[in-house]
Each structure stands twice: as structure tokens, then as C-alpha cells.
Amino acid sequence: MTKPFTDLPQAVAWVFDLQKFGIKFGLSSTLNLLSRLGLLYQEGRYVQVAGTNGKGSVAATLSAVLTAAGYPVGLFTSPHLVRFQERFRLRDQDISAEELLSLINQVRAVIDASEPPTFFEFATAMAFLYFFQTKADPIILETGMGGRLDATNIVHPLVSVITNISMDHREFLGNTLTAIAGEKAGIIKSGVPLVTGAYQKRVLNLFRQRCRDLGSPIYVRGEDFQARGGSAGKFSYAGLRRRLTQLRINLSGRHQYGNAALALATLELLEQQGIAVSEAAIRAGLQQVRWPGRLEQVAQDPRVILDGAHNPAAARVLAQNLKRSQKNGRLILVLGIMADKDFGAIIGKLLPLAHTAIFTRPRYFRAARPERLAQEAKAYGVKMLLVEDRVADAVRRAQSLAGPQDRIVVTGSLYTVGEAKEYLEG
């Protein structure tokens, strides 16, 4: 019999060691874990969220609003920034250390040695166990990668959400936009409405055909509902039935208005299935959304901004926001990017705005060598290119170079952002 862990850091280290089994697509391992745990997971009420960018923001917004409405909502997201606990929220609060240790021990005890789970499969089983033990309802699941064969894709949700589609994870999901869209479309289920922020004609054609085949309604941002930015950080929402004005969201960047619209359309569809949310709860929830590491300002004089832009589309949005908020000072970039990403395109979006770029590497096996990134950056004429092997050293170096009017932006990967946040917040 497996001896339970009594020390949380030791237990979490054991879970992270499961990364040695890599990334494995398929549902059988997760299903077998849940079966051995005796979980009747089919009885839950779910919202499943996939997409290339913005899915975490949409999921966090849903969690905040449903919490404000009084629901014991569960939220499972990935990756975390600093603490493993961040992945599991109930009523929009992270799981406690004691509950996390108990979950690790319970799931570990039912592992079949002939079918060792991956890190993400183990974490997904933990999430289902936690939410069923705490009677969470509804449960919001953010897919890890893709959709069709993602470990979360074992549920029949009330609503499916696909935020958008762009080129990312090509070695796993395919080399074309339609191939990637096809993987994401795997979360569309028979009769379940789809809410999407995708805009490319070929992607929408694929989604519409899949929805026709499955008898599932589809609602497209910009056609069936939309958000419009106003002045002073406010926006309005024209929805399926609802019309709301003078809304505020506790997330930076105008692109978050579009993410909020996806969440609000999803809430309208949930209302048709007995999960009612008042306008007061919507307004309160929007102003309480927590989703760190996305245009998050963590220090002042000089300002330090964290943004986990990890693919070209996200880097483009970050660049647009930086241009929009341009000040008199210089921009100092701290960049750490995964080697399997299109780091040339990410660098190309951000480097033209920078005075100084400091390349670094988070403590993760997929991280690109900072010297390789610096070599790629030479074509952009940045005044100063530097290399620091550790993220904390890179941030410290940036702070030493920055004046009070300058901005430091840490980006390129959520792993980079997480280590910077850990350093800056002690």
C-alpha cells in the first residue's frame, strides 16, 4: 500500500515528477483514474472552455460572476504561476494546502503502475475529486491543450466555449489553422451550444459544420453578441437577450472586453438551463475577476508589468496594449520563451518597441536558451541586448537599468512570468 505524504512540498514535488511521462493525448487514463476513485463525474454540471488565447480569462470571469451570484462554482485552470493551488478554485478561492495534500494522496493511492498518469492527467483527476467532494456546481474546466483528446474532454457540458484560434502547439495540434481548429472543435458535443470568439471564415465554417452535424447551436462574437469599449475603462455588452452598459472588468487591456463578452454570452445560455445570474452579480463579478500574469502591474517607479504572451497572437495583443499606453520612458523587455514556440514571431512583435531586451530562461525543460533568443533579436536594432540565465537575475538587472519613468515588461511564457512574480512578491 502506498504510504501517504505528510509533507506538502514533498507531495507536490512527486506530482511534478510525473512530467517525466511527457504530454500524452487521450482520455482513457483519466477515465480509469476516475473509475478507480469511484467518481460519477457524469452527474456534474460543466462549462468547458478551449481556445488558443483568452480561455483562462473567460473561465476566471465566469468563476467570479457565478461566485458573486452565490453559486459554489468550481474552476480548474492551467498552468499555475507560483503555487500549484492556483489551479483549483472553489467559490473563486484557491484550494487550501491541507485539502491539496489530501487530494494528492487520494489520487496517488489508486494509480495503476501499469498505466502511470501524466502530470496533467493526475491534476485533472484531482480537480474532479475536489469538486465532487465539495459539491461544486457548476464546474468550469479549462482545457490544457487542444480539446479533442485533452484530459478534460470527458464531460458533456451545459455550454462549450472556444475563445479563438491561432497558430500554437503546432507539433501537437497540426500545422494549419483548420487542423488546430479541428482539434479544438473536439469539445463540441451533441446538442450543446457553442460560444466562440473565432473570426476566420474557414475556422467558423468548420465550427458551423461540426455544430450542424451534432445538432448544436452556435453563437459567434461579433454576429450574435458583442462588446464595445467606451471611455474611462468602461464597455457595453449587446448580448443574446441582455443589453448592459457602463460595465467595468478587473482585468487590463481592451481585449478583455471581448473575453468578457464570451463569458456573458455563456452566462445567458446557462440561465436557460436553470443557472440564473442577476445584473447586480454580473457587475460585481466583473469587478472582482482575478487572473494574474496578464497585463498585471506588480510594481511602480519603475513600473513592472507581467504578461504571459506565449504565442504570436498574444504577443501582438500585448504590443497593441503597450503602444496604446505608451509613456515618455523607455521600454525594457525581459523575455523567456519556450523552444517549441514560434519565438521568432513573438520577438518580432515586441522587439521594435523596446530600448533594451534581456533574455532569460525559466526553470522548465522546454525553455529556449537565452543566447538563441538574443541571436534572433539582433535583426531588430534594439539598443541593448543582454542575457541572464535566471529569471530573477533578469528582472533584477532590468530594475537596475530602469529609471522611474521607464517600463519593465516580463513576458514570453507563463513560466517566465510565474518566476518573476515569485521573485517580485517574495
BELMO-V357775 format. One record per pair of residues at least 12 apart in sequence whose C-alpha atoms are under 6 Angstrom apart, sorted by the first residue. I is the first residue (numbers start at 1). GAP is how many residues later the second one is. If there is no record, write none. Layout:
# BELMO-V357775
i->(I/I)
gap->(GAP/GAP)
This chain:
# BELMO-V357775
i->(2/4/8/18/18/19/21/25/26/27/30/45/46/46/46/46/46/47/47/47/47/47/48/48/48/49/49/49/50/50/51/51/51/51/52/52/52/55/58/58/61/62/63/64/64/65/65/65/67/68/68/69/69/72/72/72/73/73/73/73/73/73/74/74/74/74/74/75/75/75/75/76/76/77/81/82/103/121/146/146/147/147/147/147/148/148/148/159/159/160/161/161/161/162/163/163/164/164/165/190/190/191/191/192/193/193/193/194/195/196/197/225/225/225/226/227/227/234/234/234/235/249/249/250/250/250/252/293/293/293/294/294/295/301/302/302/302/303/304/304/305/306/306/306/307/308/308/308/308/308/309/309/309/310/310/312/312/315/316/319/329/329/330/330/331/331/331/332/332/332/332/332/333/333/333/334/334/334/334/335/335/335/336/336/336/336/336/337/337/337/337/338/338/338/339/339/339/355/355/356/357/358/358/359/360/360/360/360/361/361/362/362/392/392)
gap->(107/101/93/100/101/100/97/124/123/124/91/93/92/93/94/111/112/93/110/111/112/113/92/93/112/93/112/113/93/112/111/112/113/114/112/113/114/108/201/205/228/201/29/221/225/216/217/220/24/213/217/208/212/19/64/65/17/18/63/64/65/66/15/16/62/65/66/13/14/64/65/12/65/65/337/336/23/30/37/38/36/37/39/40/35/38/39/33/34/34/33/34/35/34/33/34/33/34/33/24/26/24/25/24/23/24/25/24/24/24/24/13/14/15/12/31/34/12/13/14/12/37/38/37/38/39/43/13/14/15/13/14/12/103/102/104/105/104/104/105/104/103/104/111/104/103/104/105/106/109/102/103/104/102/103/33/34/31/33/31/76/77/25/76/23/24/76/22/23/24/25/76/24/75/76/23/24/25/76/24/76/77/23/24/25/76/80/30/31/75/76/28/29/30/27/28/29/27/28/28/28/28/29/28/28/29/30/31/28/29/29/54/28/31)
